[in-house]
């Protein structure tokens, strides 16, 4: 993979991450950086899945089916990251117990 391929994968990953986050209903307790990382990883995984399914990924224009697979993977990734980050808040839901005041 060339440098321009890596840079374009990162840029597409950022866009895919935000589109995936928009598709997940509700408020996600994940930050900007986590959304970007999920999008970048989803772009690579989505391309691999598209190739495995026989969807052409090397065309002259926009690969809409590949992009659709990447967005679906990103939405699943955002939902997974949000559920994992939501559990990280602690046993008391983020509040301090009466002993710690």
Helices and strands as residue ranges (DSSP letters): H 3-23, H 32-52, H 64-87, G 98-100
